[in-house]
Amino acid sequence: MLIVDLWRRMEGAYFCISTKSSSGQWKDHYFARDELHLVKQFLKDNADKDLYWCPHGLKKKSRKEDSAVPPKLLWADLDEADPRHMRPKPTIAIESSPGRYVGIWLIDKPMTKELNRALTYHVGADKSGWDFGQVLRIPGTINYKYPSHPKTKTMWDDLPAFTSARISETIRASMKSTAKNDPSTINASEVFQQYSNKFPVWLRRELVSKEAPKSGKRSEMIWKMEHALLEAGCNEDECFVLIKASRWNKFRGRHNEDEQLRRELDKIIEQRFDTSVESSIESPAKSYKFLAHSIDEAEEKNIDWIWHGRLARGELTIVEGDPGLGKSYFVQMVCKHLCDGEALPDMRPDERVDPCKVAYFDIENDEGAVTKPRLVDNGLRNRKNFFQEEFPFSIDDPDALEAVEEAIAELRPAVVAFDTMNNYIGSADIHKSSEAQQSMMWFRNIGRRYNCAVIVLRHLTKGGKEKALYRGQGSIAFSGAARIVMTVGIHPENTEDRVVAVTKMNLAKLPRSVTFRILGLPDKGKKRDRSRFEWGDVVDYTADDILSVTHTSGKNKEKDEAGEFLKDVLGDGAVEAKKVETMAERRSISKRTLQRAAETLGVIKSRKGFGAKSTTWWELPDEQQSDG
């Protein structure tokens, strides 16, 4: 057996096989060196589970890094990087599922983390899978992640072993330009366009900024930027032209400017792949070449659905509806099911849900007062899988975006939700197509970069005549940027129920609509509103059907809703008028409707301050004030 044969060549007192059951339960099993003959029977006894092996020996029964014994091999979870087309080809290649692979390179001496990380980046493998403690699928076992239950199989195991020096040299050589290009023929702007999606936020900012940098930080920043450029896949010449064009080029204007920059870059390339000593420097990805292959060579890919027709990894879904209809509640309950690994309505019989993590960005609903009680009342079991972030930020703030992306990269959630859109898009004019597209690009890229489904919640406009696709707040470009748009509305036959219809779908046939209702629960002395979410039938109503019901009550209903909003906002005292108007806009309440409601309630308007610095404040009359 392949894994036993490999283990017998390695140092270590123990070896690990991990199992994952259909319910998502994970367990590590350890075999002493004299127990390796038991592995074959163990795999037979656990054939109904996903099976993984740790590709190195252990000092004790623990997969933590301090227990690892470096093996004479390197490994990489290749994902979709095909081992048949890479250099160096792995000694052993495994297909973990159709179109996804694992590579193992036998070497002459114990591996280092730095070399394994460098190889992982070089071949374009999963960047989180190079460190000690990782597990890989066992050849010959079933992959239950997919409905078809494909078998993990060995593609080959007979290619020669390598020396560590040869691996290192191959990686180093790939960073050099394949031809001796004249740097003056390479356009820095074109290079930036080619790689910008692979650059971290801070690097994009530094490359395009024209502000004079602090002189004392030039060397440190050049060092940091060059490492990041190499990691993103830039070759030596591309790194050179980008650094030369940036504000951080400390050699600009010198007679030997090019020579100095080249010397700095060469030092970094040598440092990154010096395998004789341990290094903490990041390793590069392979460089990219446009139009390198025809469509004939492309591997067909399946959409990685989380909830077929509604949520897919790497794609953006918009969920929209009027305030008060339960769209936030709906999304939270979808996330609750995913956290617990529970099936969602209208899922296919062969679809399987594994418990996963969710990142929910929401600055309006307090996690302790609203979100957690709601989830607990509805039976959330895996509470450690749900992460709510209340700290405000906008896509105008590059530092905040970098911090958010770092957190998502570390958490690795299956779903990331933003409730609601207007809270995060900053100064973008939502009615301008170009600004709408640009603001949605960041949300869409989150899904692609971190292989998660992204949900953005959006309010509807108050108009009642347009088709559902045009009813979302702001430009139609928002809907254009999303693969999927879902609309929450009122059931045409039972106004107590809600319907969620897919309005737009670019990836598959439109699915049927799902229904739900929200039921009140006794508070049991907890002094808070309690509720229970209940799924209903699968129906054939369209988004146009449900929106025609939602708005039949006309302007009086709109004014009543605006009045209730004002009572909530002004119930504890005076609030600045601009803040009230901003909050109303986020809830799709027009200024005219807000003014009509204010007049009906007798809102008192007063000014504070003098001249240009004066502000208008709104306050309810005494009889309307909250009694606490």
C-alpha positions as CSV (number, residue, x, y, z in Angstrom):
1,M,0.0,0.0,0.0
2,L,1.4,3.4,-1.1
3,I,1.1,5.3,2.1
4,V,2.5,2.5,4.3
5,D,5.4,2.0,1.9
6,L,6.2,5.8,2.2
7,W,5.8,5.8,6.0
8,R,8.2,2.8,6.3
9,R,10.9,5.0,4.7
10,M,10.4,7.9,7.1
11,E,11.5,8.7,10.6
12,G,9.0,9.0,13.4
13,A,7.4,6.9,16.1
14,Y,3.8,7.4,15.0
15,F,1.8,8.0,11.8
16,C,-1.7,9.5,11.5
17,I,-4.9,8.7,9.5
18,S,-7.8,11.2,9.9
19,T,-11.4,10.3,9.3
20,K,-14.4,12.5,8.6
21,S,-17.9,11.1,9.0
22,S,-21.0,12.0,7.0
23,S,-22.1,14.2,10.0
24,G,-18.8,16.1,9.8
25,Q,-17.1,14.6,12.8
26,W,-13.4,14.7,12.5
27,K,-11.1,12.2,14.3
28,D,-7.3,11.5,14.2
29,H,-6.1,7.9,14.6
30,Y,-2.5,7.0,15.3
31,F,-0.4,4.0,14.4
32,A,2.9,3.1,15.9
33,R,5.6,1.9,13.5
34,D,5.0,-1.7,14.5
35,E,1.3,-1.3,13.8
36,L,1.5,-0.2,10.2
37,H,0.3,-3.7,9.1
38,L,-3.1,-2.8,10.6
39,V,-3.7,0.2,8.3
40,K,-5.2,-1.8,5.4
41,Q,-7.9,-3.3,7.5
42,F,-8.6,0.0,9.2
43,L,-9.3,1.6,5.8
44,K,-11.7,-1.2,5.0
45,D,-13.5,-0.8,8.3
46,N,-13.9,3.0,7.7
47,A,-14.7,2.9,4.0
48,D,-17.9,4.9,4.7
49,K,-15.9,8.0,5.7
50,D,-13.6,10.5,4.1
51,L,-10.0,9.2,4.8
52,Y,-6.9,11.3,5.0
53,W,-3.2,10.7,5.8
54,C,-0.5,12.9,7.3
55,P,2.5,12.8,4.9
56,H,5.2,12.7,7.7
57,G,6.0,10.9,10.9
58,L,5.4,12.1,14.4
59,K,7.3,12.1,17.7
60,K,4.1,11.6,19.7
61,K,0.4,11.2,19.1
62,S,-0.3,14.7,17.9
63,R,-0.5,16.4,14.5
64,K,0.8,19.7,15.9
65,E,4.0,21.2,14.4
66,D,6.2,20.5,17.4
67,S,5.4,16.7,17.0
68,A,6.4,16.5,13.3
69,V,9.5,14.7,12.0
70,P,10.6,16.1,8.7
71,P,10.3,13.5,5.9
72,K,12.4,12.9,2.8
73,L,9.6,14.2,0.6
74,L,7.7,17.3,-0.3
75,W,4.0,17.5,-0.8
76,A,1.4,19.9,-2.2
77,D,-2.4,19.9,-2.3
78,L,-2.5,20.9,-6.0
79,D,-6.3,21.6,-6.2
80,E,-6.8,22.2,-10.0
81,A,-3.1,22.5,-10.9
82,D,-2.5,19.5,-13.2
83,P,0.7,17.6,-12.4
84,R,1.0,16.5,-16.0
85,H,1.8,20.0,-17.0
86,M,4.2,21.2,-14.2
87,R,7.9,21.3,-13.7
88,P,9.2,19.5,-11.7
89,K,6.7,16.7,-12.1
90,P,5.9,15.0,-8.8
91,T,7.4,11.6,-8.2
92,I,3.9,10.5,-7.2
93,A,0.7,12.1,-8.5
94,I,-2.8,11.4,-7.1
95,E,-6.2,12.5,-8.4
96,S,-8.3,13.3,-5.3
97,S,-11.4,14.0,-7.3
98,P,-12.1,14.7,-11.0
99,G,-9.9,17.6,-12.0
100,R,-8.2,18.0,-8.5
101,Y,-4.8,16.6,-7.6
102,V,-2.1,15.9,-5.0
103,G,1.6,15.8,-5.7
104,I,4.5,14.2,-3.7
105,W,8.2,14.7,-4.6
106,L,10.7,12.3,-3.0
107,I,14.0,14.0,-2.1
108,D,17.4,13.1,-0.8
109,K,17.3,14.6,2.7
110,P,14.7,15.8,5.2
111,M,12.6,18.6,3.9
112,T,12.4,22.1,5.3
113,K,9.1,24.1,5.6
114,E,10.7,26.8,3.5
115,L,11.4,24.5,0.5
116,N,7.9,22.9,0.8
117,R,6.3,26.3,0.9
118,A,8.4,27.5,-2.1
119,L,7.4,24.5,-4.1
120,T,3.7,24.9,-3.2
121,Y,3.7,28.5,-4.5
122,H,5.8,27.6,-7.6
123,V,3.4,24.9,-8.9
124,G,0.3,27.0,-8.1
125,A,-1.0,24.7,-5.3
126,D,-3.2,25.5,-2.3
127,K,-1.2,28.1,-0.4
128,S,-2.6,26.9,2.9
129,G,-1.5,23.3,2.5
130,W,2.3,23.3,2.8
131,D,2.9,23.3,6.6
132,F,3.3,20.4,9.1
133,G,0.1,18.8,10.3
134,Q,-1.6,18.9,6.9
135,V,-3.5,15.8,5.7
136,L,-4.1,14.5,2.2
137,R,-6.7,12.2,0.7
138,I,-5.7,8.5,0.7
139,P,-5.4,6.9,-2.7
140,G,-8.0,4.2,-3.3
141,T,-10.6,5.7,-0.9
142,I,-13.9,7.4,-1.7
143,N,-14.3,11.2,-1.8
144,Y,-17.7,11.8,-0.3
145,K,-17.5,15.6,-0.7
146,Y,-19.1,15.2,-4.2
147,P,-22.5,13.7,-5.0
148,S,-20.9,11.2,-7.5
149,H,-18.6,9.8,-4.8
150,P,-15.5,9.7,-7.0
151,K,-12.6,7.4,-6.0
152,T,-9.2,8.9,-5.1
153,K,-6.7,7.3,-7.4
154,T,-3.0,7.1,-8.1
155,M,-2.1,8.6,-11.5
156,W,1.6,7.4,-11.2
157,D,4.1,6.6,-8.6
158,D,7.2,5.7,-10.6
159,L,9.0,8.9,-11.5
160,P,12.5,9.5,-10.0
161,A,13.3,11.2,-6.8
162,F,15.0,14.7,-6.7
163,T,17.8,16.3,-4.8
164,S,16.7,19.3,-2.7
165,A,19.2,21.4,-4.6
166,R,17.6,20.6,-7.9
167,I,14.1,21.5,-6.7
168,S,15.5,24.8,-5.4
169,E,17.2,25.6,-8.6
170,T,14.1,24.8,-10.7
171,I,12.0,27.2,-8.6
172,R,14.7,29.9,-8.7
173,A,15.0,29.6,-12.5
174,S,11.3,30.0,-13.0
175,M,11.5,33.5,-11.5
176,K,14.0,34.6,-14.0
177,S,12.8,35.9,-17.4
178,T,12.6,33.3,-20.1
179,A,14.2,35.8,-22.5
180,K,16.6,38.6,-21.9
181,N,14.0,41.3,-22.2
182,D,14.9,45.0,-22.6
183,P,13.1,46.4,-19.5
184,S,12.2,49.6,-21.5
185,T,9.9,47.4,-23.7
186,I,7.8,46.3,-20.7
187,N,5.0,48.6,-19.8
188,A,4.5,49.0,-16.0
189,S,0.9,49.8,-16.4
190,E,0.2,46.7,-18.4
191,V,2.0,44.5,-15.9
192,F,0.0,46.1,-13.1
193,Q,-3.3,45.4,-14.9
194,Q,-2.2,41.8,-15.5
195,Y,-1.5,41.0,-11.8
196,S,-3.5,43.5,-9.8
197,N,-6.1,40.9,-8.7
198,K,-3.3,38.8,-7.2
199,F,-1.8,41.7,-5.3
200,P,-2.7,42.4,-1.7
201,V,-4.6,45.6,-1.1
202,W,-1.6,47.4,0.5
203,L,0.6,46.6,-2.5
204,R,-1.9,47.9,-5.1
205,R,-2.1,51.1,-3.1
206,E,1.7,51.6,-2.9
207,L,2.3,50.9,-6.6
208,V,-0.2,53.5,-7.7
209,S,0.3,56.2,-5.0
210,K,2.2,59.4,-6.1
211,E,2.7,60.8,-2.6
212,A,6.3,61.3,-1.6
213,P,7.2,58.4,0.8
214,K,9.0,58.8,4.1
215,S,12.7,58.5,3.2
216,G,13.6,56.4,6.2
217,K,11.4,53.5,5.1
218,R,12.4,53.2,1.4
219,S,14.7,50.2,1.8
220,E,12.2,48.4,4.0
221,M,9.3,49.0,1.7
222,I,11.2,48.0,-1.5
223,W,12.2,44.7,0.2
224,K,8.6,44.1,1.3
225,M,7.1,45.0,-2.2
226,E,9.6,42.9,-4.1
227,H,8.7,39.8,-2.1
228,A,5.0,40.4,-2.6
229,L,5.5,40.9,-6.3
230,L,7.4,37.6,-6.6
231,E,4.7,35.8,-4.6
232,A,2.0,37.1,-6.9
233,G,3.8,35.5,-9.9
234,C,5.7,38.4,-11.4
235,N,9.0,37.4,-13.1
236,E,12.2,39.3,-12.5
237,D,11.7,41.9,-15.3
238,E,8.2,42.6,-14.3
239,C,9.2,43.2,-10.7
240,F,11.9,45.5,-11.9
241,V,9.7,47.7,-14.0
242,L,7.0,48.0,-11.3
243,I,9.5,49.0,-8.5
244,K,11.3,51.4,-10.9
245,A,8.0,53.1,-11.7
246,S,6.8,53.3,-8.0
247,R,7.3,56.2,-5.6
248,W,9.6,53.9,-3.5
249,N,12.4,53.8,-6.1
250,K,15.2,55.2,-4.0
251,F,17.7,55.1,-6.9
252,R,15.7,57.3,-9.3
253,G,17.9,59.7,-11.2
254,R,21.2,58.0,-10.4
255,H,23.5,57.1,-13.3
256,N,23.4,53.4,-12.2
257,E,19.7,53.3,-11.3
258,D,19.0,50.1,-13.2
259,E,22.1,48.3,-11.9
260,Q,21.2,49.1,-8.3
261,L,17.6,48.0,-8.6
262,R,18.7,44.7,-10.3
263,R,21.2,44.1,-7.5
264,E,18.5,44.5,-4.8
265,L,16.2,42.1,-6.7
266,D,18.9,39.5,-7.2
267,K,19.6,39.5,-3.5
268,I,16.0,38.7,-2.7
269,I,15.7,36.0,-5.3
270,E,18.8,34.2,-3.8
271,Q,17.5,34.6,-0.2
272,R,14.2,33.2,-0.9
273,F,15.6,29.8,-2.1
274,D,18.6,29.3,0.0
275,T,17.7,25.9,1.3
276,S,20.9,25.5,3.3
277,V,19.4,27.6,6.2
278,E,15.9,28.1,7.5
279,S,14.3,31.2,6.1
280,S,11.1,33.1,7.1
281,I,10.8,34.7,3.7
282,E,7.7,34.0,1.7
283,S,8.0,32.0,-1.5
284,P,6.8,33.0,-5.0
285,A,4.1,31.7,-7.3
286,K,5.0,30.8,-10.8
287,S,4.9,33.7,-13.4
288,Y,1.9,34.1,-15.7
289,K,1.9,34.1,-19.5
290,F,-1.0,35.3,-21.5
291,L,-2.5,33.1,-24.2
292,A,-0.4,30.1,-23.2
293,H,-2.9,27.4,-24.2
294,S,-5.9,26.9,-26.4
295,I,-9.4,26.0,-25.2
296,D,-8.7,22.4,-26.2
297,E,-6.2,22.2,-23.3
298,A,-8.6,23.7,-20.7
299,E,-10.1,21.5,-18.1
300,E,-13.9,21.8,-17.7
301,K,-15.0,22.8,-14.3
302,N,-18.3,22.2,-12.4
303,I,-19.9,25.0,-10.4
304,D,-19.2,24.3,-6.7
305,W,-22.7,24.7,-5.4
306,I,-23.4,25.2,-1.7
307,W,-27.2,25.5,-2.3
308,H,-28.0,24.6,-5.9
309,G,-29.3,27.5,-7.9
310,R,-28.8,30.0,-5.0
311,L,-25.3,29.9,-3.5
312,A,-22.0,28.8,-5.1
313,R,-18.4,29.1,-4.0
314,G,-16.5,31.8,-5.8
315,E,-19.7,33.6,-6.8
316,L,-21.7,36.7,-5.7
317,T,-25.4,36.4,-4.7
318,I,-27.6,39.5,-4.0
319,V,-30.6,39.0,-1.6
320,E,-33.0,41.9,-1.9
321,G,-36.3,42.9,-0.5
322,D,-38.2,45.6,1.4
323,P,-37.3,46.4,5.0
324,G,-39.3,44.3,7.5
325,L,-40.0,41.3,5.3
326,G,-37.3,39.1,6.8
327,K,-34.4,39.1,4.3
328,S,-31.8,39.3,7.0
329,Y,-33.6,36.7,9.0
330,F,-33.7,34.5,5.9
331,V,-29.9,34.8,5.2
332,Q,-29.1,34.2,8.9
333,M,-31.1,31.0,8.8
334,V,-29.4,29.8,5.7
335,C,-26.1,30.4,7.4
336,K,-27.4,28.6,10.5
337,H,-28.1,25.5,8.4
338,L,-24.7,25.6,6.9
339,C,-23.0,26.0,10.3
340,D,-24.7,22.9,11.5
341,G,-24.4,20.9,8.3
342,E,-28.2,20.7,7.8
343,A,-29.9,20.4,4.4
344,L,-31.7,23.5,3.0
345,P,-35.1,23.4,1.2
346,D,-35.2,22.2,-2.4
347,M,-31.8,20.6,-2.1
348,R,-31.2,17.7,-4.4
349,P,-31.4,14.2,-2.8
350,D,-27.7,13.5,-3.5
351,E,-26.5,16.8,-2.2
352,R,-24.5,16.7,1.0
353,V,-23.9,19.6,3.5
354,D,-20.8,19.6,5.8
355,P,-20.7,21.9,8.8
356,C,-18.8,25.0,7.8
357,K,-17.9,28.5,9.0
358,V,-19.8,31.7,8.1
359,A,-18.6,35.3,8.3
360,Y,-21.5,37.8,8.7
361,F,-20.8,41.5,8.5
362,D,-23.7,43.5,10.1
363,I,-23.4,46.9,11.8
364,E,-27.1,47.3,12.4
365,N,-28.1,44.2,14.4
366,D,-26.3,43.8,17.8
367,E,-24.9,40.2,17.9
368,G,-25.7,39.8,21.6
369,A,-29.2,41.4,21.6
370,V,-30.4,40.3,18.1
371,T,-28.3,37.8,16.2
372,K,-27.3,35.3,18.9
373,P,-30.8,35.1,20.5
374,R,-32.3,34.6,17.0
375,L,-29.9,31.8,16.2
376,V,-30.2,30.1,19.6
377,D,-34.0,30.2,19.5
378,N,-33.8,28.4,16.1
379,G,-31.5,25.7,17.4
380,L,-28.0,26.6,16.2
381,R,-25.7,23.9,17.5
382,N,-22.3,24.8,16.1
383,R,-22.1,28.3,17.5
384,K,-18.4,28.5,17.0
385,N,-18.9,28.4,13.2
386,F,-20.8,31.7,13.1
387,F,-18.8,34.9,13.2
388,Q,-20.5,38.3,13.2
389,E,-18.5,41.5,12.7
390,E,-20.1,44.8,13.8
391,F,-17.1,47.1,13.3
392,P,-18.0,49.6,10.5
393,F,-15.8,49.9,7.4
394,S,-16.3,50.9,3.8
395,I,-14.6,49.9,0.5
396,D,-13.1,53.5,0.4
397,D,-10.7,52.5,3.2
398,P,-7.8,50.4,1.8
399,D,-6.4,49.7,5.3
400,A,-9.8,48.3,6.4
401,L,-10.1,46.2,3.3
402,E,-6.7,44.7,3.8
403,A,-7.6,43.8,7.4
404,V,-10.9,42.3,6.4
405,E,-9.3,40.2,3.7
406,E,-6.6,38.9,6.1
407,A,-9.4,37.9,8.5
408,I,-11.3,36.1,5.8
409,A,-8.2,34.3,4.6
410,E,-7.5,33.1,8.1
411,L,-11.1,32.0,8.9
412,R,-11.7,30.4,5.5
413,P,-15.5,30.6,5.7
414,A,-17.8,28.9,3.2
415,V,-20.1,32.0,3.1
416,V,-19.4,35.7,3.7
417,A,-22.5,38.0,4.0
418,F,-22.7,41.8,4.1
419,D,-25.9,43.2,5.6
420,T,-26.7,45.6,4.0
421,M,-24.9,46.9,0.9
422,N,-25.2,50.6,1.6
423,N,-23.4,50.2,4.9
424,Y,-20.2,49.2,3.1
425,I,-19.9,50.8,-0.3
426,G,-18.8,54.2,1.1
427,S,-18.9,57.3,-1.1
428,A,-19.9,55.5,-4.3
429,D,-22.9,56.9,-6.1
430,I,-25.2,53.9,-6.2
431,H,-27.1,55.3,-9.2
432,K,-24.1,55.6,-11.5
433,S,-23.4,52.4,-13.4
434,S,-19.6,52.8,-13.4
435,E,-19.4,53.4,-9.7
436,A,-21.8,50.6,-8.9
437,Q,-19.7,48.1,-10.9
438,Q,-16.5,49.3,-9.2
439,S,-18.0,49.0,-5.7
440,M,-19.2,45.5,-6.4
441,M,-15.9,44.3,-7.7
442,W,-14.4,44.0,-4.3
443,F,-17.3,41.8,-3.0
444,R,-17.1,39.6,-6.1
445,N,-13.3,39.2,-5.7
446,I,-13.7,38.1,-2.1
447,G,-15.5,35.0,-3.4
448,R,-13.0,34.2,-6.1
449,R,-9.9,34.8,-3.9
450,Y,-11.1,32.8,-0.9
451,N,-13.4,30.2,-2.6
452,C,-16.5,31.2,-0.7
453,A,-20.0,32.2,-1.6
454,V,-20.6,36.0,-1.0
455,I,-24.0,37.4,-0.1
456,V,-24.8,41.1,-0.3
457,L,-28.2,42.2,1.0
458,R,-29.9,45.1,-0.7
459,H,-33.1,47.1,-0.2
460,L,-35.7,47.6,-2.9
461,T,-36.9,50.9,-4.3
462,K,-40.4,52.0,-3.5
463,G,-41.7,52.0,-7.1
464,G,-44.4,49.4,-7.8
465,K,-44.5,49.2,-11.6
466,E,-41.1,47.9,-12.7
467,K,-40.1,44.3,-13.1
468,A,-38.3,42.7,-10.2
469,L,-34.9,42.7,-11.8
470,Y,-35.0,46.6,-11.9
471,R,-36.4,47.1,-8.4
472,G,-33.1,46.8,-6.5
473,Q,-31.9,50.1,-5.0
474,G,-29.4,52.0,-7.1
475,S,-28.1,51.1,-10.6
476,I,-29.0,47.9,-12.5
477,A,-25.2,47.4,-12.6
478,F,-25.4,46.0,-9.1
479,S,-27.5,43.1,-10.4
480,G,-25.3,42.8,-13.4
481,A,-22.3,42.2,-11.2
482,A,-23.9,39.3,-9.4
483,R,-24.3,35.8,-10.8
484,I,-27.5,35.3,-8.7
485,V,-30.1,37.7,-7.4
486,M,-32.8,36.5,-5.0
487,T,-35.9,38.5,-4.0
488,V,-37.8,38.3,-0.8
489,G,-41.5,39.2,-1.0
490,I,-45.0,38.4,0.3
491,H,-46.8,35.2,-0.6
492,P,-49.6,36.0,-3.0
493,E,-52.1,33.7,-1.3
494,N,-51.1,34.1,2.4
495,T,-49.7,37.4,3.4
496,E,-48.3,35.9,6.7
497,D,-45.8,33.9,4.6
498,R,-42.7,35.1,2.7
499,V,-41.4,33.8,-0.7
500,V,-37.8,33.8,-1.8
501,A,-37.6,33.8,-5.6
502,V,-34.5,33.7,-7.8
503,T,-34.8,36.8,-10.0
504,K,-31.5,36.3,-12.0
505,M,-29.4,33.2,-12.6
506,N,-26.3,33.0,-14.9
507,L,-25.1,29.6,-13.8
508,A,-28.0,27.2,-14.1
509,K,-31.7,26.8,-14.7
510,L,-33.9,29.0,-12.5
511,P,-34.8,27.0,-9.3
512,R,-38.3,27.0,-7.8
513,S,-39.1,29.5,-5.0
514,V,-38.9,28.6,-1.3
515,T,-41.2,30.0,1.4
516,F,-40.9,30.7,5.1
517,R,-42.7,32.4,8.0
518,I,-41.5,33.9,11.2
519,L,-43.5,32.9,14.3
520,G,-43.5,34.6,17.7
521,L,-42.5,32.6,20.8
522,P,-43.3,33.2,24.5
523,D,-40.5,35.2,26.1
524,K,-40.2,32.9,29.2
525,G,-39.2,35.9,31.3
526,K,-36.2,36.9,29.1
527,K,-37.8,40.3,28.4
528,R,-37.0,40.2,24.7
529,D,-38.9,39.4,21.5
530,R,-38.4,35.8,20.6
531,S,-39.2,34.2,17.3
532,R,-38.9,31.0,15.3
533,F,-38.1,30.7,11.6
534,E,-40.1,28.0,9.8
535,W,-39.5,26.8,6.3
536,G,-42.6,26.3,4.1
537,D,-43.4,24.7,0.7
538,V,-41.5,25.0,-2.5
539,V,-43.6,27.0,-4.9
540,D,-43.6,28.4,-8.5
541,Y,-44.2,32.1,-7.8
542,T,-41.8,34.4,-9.6
543,A,-40.2,37.6,-8.2
544,D,-42.6,39.7,-10.2
545,D,-45.5,37.8,-8.6
546,I,-44.5,38.4,-5.1
547,L,-43.5,42.1,-5.6
548,S,-46.9,42.9,-7.0
549,V,-48.3,41.8,-3.7
550,T,-45.8,43.6,-1.6
551,H,-46.7,47.1,-2.8
552,T,-50.5,47.0,-3.3
553,S,-51.0,49.0,0.0
554,G,-49.7,52.2,-1.6
555,K,-48.4,55.5,-0.2
556,N,-50.3,55.3,3.1
557,K,-48.4,52.1,4.1
558,E,-45.1,53.8,3.1
559,K,-45.9,56.7,5.3
560,D,-46.9,54.5,8.2
561,E,-43.6,52.6,7.9
562,A,-41.8,55.8,7.9
563,G,-43.7,56.9,11.0
564,E,-42.7,53.8,12.8
565,F,-39.1,54.3,11.7
566,L,-39.1,57.9,13.2
567,K,-40.6,56.7,16.5
568,D,-37.8,54.1,16.8
569,V,-35.0,56.6,15.9
570,L,-36.3,59.6,17.8
571,G,-37.8,57.7,20.7
572,D,-34.9,58.5,23.1
573,G,-34.4,62.1,22.2
574,A,-33.3,64.5,19.5
575,V,-31.2,63.3,16.5
576,E,-29.4,65.3,13.8
577,A,-31.6,65.6,10.7
578,K,-28.8,64.5,8.3
579,K,-28.3,61.3,10.3
580,V,-32.1,60.6,10.2
581,E,-32.2,61.1,6.5
582,T,-29.2,58.8,5.9
583,M,-30.8,56.1,8.0
584,A,-34.0,56.5,6.1
585,E,-32.3,56.2,2.8
586,R,-30.7,52.9,3.8
587,R,-34.2,51.6,4.5
588,S,-35.5,52.9,1.1
589,I,-37.6,55.6,2.7
590,S,-37.7,58.6,0.3
591,K,-37.2,62.2,1.7
592,R,-40.8,63.1,0.7
593,T,-42.3,60.1,2.5
594,L,-40.1,60.9,5.5
595,Q,-41.2,64.5,5.6
596,R,-44.9,63.5,5.3
597,A,-44.5,61.1,8.3
598,A,-42.7,63.8,10.3
599,E,-45.5,66.2,9.7
600,T,-48.1,63.6,10.8
601,L,-46.2,62.9,14.0
602,G,-45.6,66.6,14.7
603,V,-41.8,66.3,14.7
604,I,-40.1,69.4,16.2
605,K,-37.2,70.7,14.1
606,S,-34.6,73.0,15.7
607,R,-31.2,74.4,14.8
608,K,-28.1,74.2,17.0
609,G,-24.9,76.2,16.5
610,F,-24.3,79.3,14.5
611,G,-23.6,80.2,10.8
612,A,-22.1,77.5,8.5
613,K,-21.5,75.2,11.4
614,S,-25.1,75.1,12.5
615,T,-27.1,71.8,12.3
616,T,-30.8,70.8,12.2
617,W,-32.1,68.4,14.7
618,W,-35.4,66.4,14.8
619,E,-37.3,65.6,18.0
620,L,-40.7,64.0,18.8
621,P,-43.2,66.0,20.7
622,D,-43.5,65.1,24.4
623,E,-46.6,62.8,23.9
624,Q,-44.6,60.7,21.3
625,Q,-41.5,60.3,23.4
626,S,-40.5,56.9,24.6
627,D,-41.2,56.2,28.3
628,G,-38.0,54.1,28.5
